Amino acid sequence: MKVAGVVFSARKTGNGFSCIRYCLDRLEGKGFKTVLINAFDYEIKPCSHCNYECYAKTIRGREEQCPIEDDVPKLYETMKATDLLLFAIPTYGGRVPGIFQAFRERTSGLSSLFKDFEEFQRGFLNKIKGIIVIGHLTAGGDMALHEVLTDFYNIEQPEVILLQADEFGRRSLKGDLIESRAVRQRLDRFVELVTKGISKRKMEGSA
């Protein structure tokens, strides 16, 4: 079983990167194949300057192609090639990062990858089994977490963890949360919950 850890951050190797890398290392120790996907390495553009080509069949009775050319289709294809997904998402001004929001916005334009919502749910949403949000409650970390979970309003919710740097005597800007033993312990528990959920679903599927 292959697990992808996806980091949505404006910086290449911050807290999200190190926390996901730590979780993937633990999962490798449990026999999973892993890959780290860093959204920093992809060009991700938000929805803009279009004519709702993604809804052209409903509006104009014909299929039309999204006019935006970037790496979003490639990113989704990479994720589709895995069995499970873990996300790491920092909090910027009480919201999810622009790179993550742009990624979410572009879902409707991927008609070539997902023919309908049900296929999108099976091929993508259902694969997301764990989400790490990094941010303080006083800076809207809980609001960012809630924003992320709105995608799961009618399906099984993934395991989630909110890491607040000041809870561990650190500053998130330094990007060194993983150096805290308490943070690693929280992540160990997070990985245990994710893998426990996977084992439970396997047993139910074979019953």
N, C-alpha and C positions, 0 to 999 in steps of 0.2 A: 504494500500500500504506500502510495506516494503523497507526502504532505508538502505543500508550499507555504512558506511564510512570506507574507507580502507587507512591505513597509511603505507607508504613505507619509513622507516627510519632505520638507523643503531642503533639509540638509542630508548629506549622503550617509553619514555614519553617526547618528545621534542615539538617544535612548531607545527609540523604537527599533533601530537596527540591532543594537546589542541585546535587547530583550528577546527579539525574535530569534536571533542566532543562538542564544542560550536555550530557548525552548526547542529549537530544531536539533541541537546537540543532544538534549535529553531524549527526544523522540527517536533519534538514530540509535541511542543506547537501548531502546525498546524494540528495535528491529524495523523501524519505518525507514523508507527512503525519503530524503528531504531535498528541497531546493529553496534557496532564498531569492525572492524577487523584489528588487528595489525600484519602486516607482520613480525614484530620482533619475534612473537611467533611461526612462522613456519620455517621449514627448507626448504630453497629455493636454489637449486643448478643450476648453469648455464649449458648450453649445453657443453658437454665435453666427450671425450673417447667413441664415438659412431660410428656407421657406417650408419648414416642417416636412422635409422630405421623408422623415421617419414615419409620418402619419399620412403620407400621400395616398395610400390605398383607401383610407377612410375618407379623406378630403376630396381627392381628385380621381379616385377609382383606378389607380395604377401604382405599381411599385416604383420608387425612386431611390437613388443612392444618396447617402449622407455626403454633403459636399466637403466636409472637414477631412483633411488628410493628416494623420498623425499616427502614433503608435498604439492607440487604444485597441483596435482590432487585434493587433499582435499580442498585446497584454492579455486580453480575454482568451485568446487561443492558447497561450501559455498556461493560464489558469485551468482551462478546460482539460488540459492534458494531465491534470493531477486528480487525486481522489478526495483530498481534504485541504482546506485553506485555514490559515491563521492570519489575522490582520494585526498590525501595530499602527496606531493612529494617535499622533500628538494633538494637543488642543491649542488653537491659535485664537486668542481673543474670545474665548468662550464658544468657539465653533470648531468644526472639523477643518482641516487644512484645505486650501483651495484645490490642491492636486487631487484630494480624495473626492471633493464635491464635483469637480470636473469629470472625474472618472465615473461617478454615479450618473451624472447628467447624460452622458453619452450612451447609456444603455439602450435607449429607444432607437438609436441609429444603427444598432447591430443586427439588423434583420437577416443578414447573411449568416449569422452565427446562431441566432435563436429565432425560430419562426413564430413563437408566441410566448406569453408569460409563463405558461406551464413548463415549456422547455427551458426557459431562462431559470425558473425555480429549480428544476431538476439538475440542470447543467452548471448552475453557479451558486445560487443562494443556499441550497441545501448542502453544499460542500463547505460552507463557512462554519467551522465548529468552535472557533475561539477568537476573541477580539481583546486586544490590549489597548486601552486608552490611557494616555499619559497627560495629566493635567490636574491642577488644584481645584477643589470645590469652590474656593473663593474667586477663581478665574474662569468658572463655567465648565469645569471638567465634567460635572454630572450632566450638564446640558448637552455637551458634545457626545457623551455616551448615549444619552437619550436619542439624539439625532441619528446616530449610527443604527440604533435598534429599531428605528421606524421602518426599516426595510423588512423587518421580520414580524410585521403585525399579524400575519395570518399563517405563519409557519413556525416550526420549532426554533426557539431562541438559542443562539450559541452560548458557550461559556464566556463570561466577560470578567475583566479585571480592570480596576481603575487605580493607577499608581500615582500617588501624590508625592513629589520630591520632598516637601517639607516634613512629611510623615516619617521620613527616613533621615532627616537632618541634612538634606542636600538641596542643591539648586538645579532645577531641570536644565537650565541653559548650559551647564557644564557637560551634560551628556554622560555622566558617570554613575547613573542609578544602579547599573548592574554590579558595581563594586560593593554595594551594600549587601551584606549577608541576608538581611531581612527581605530585601527585594528578591534575591535568588530563592529564598524559601517560599515567598508568595508565588513565584513563577513555577516552582516545583509542584506546588499544590494545584496551580492552574493546569499544568500538563497532566497531572493525575486525573483531574476532573474531565479533561478533554478525552483522554484515552479510556477512561471508565465509560463515558458516553458512547464511544465507538464500540467497545466490547459489548455493551448492553444492546446496541442496535444490531450487532452481528448475531447475537443469540436470538433476538426476536425474529430476525430475518430467516434463521435456519429452523425456527420452531414449526 
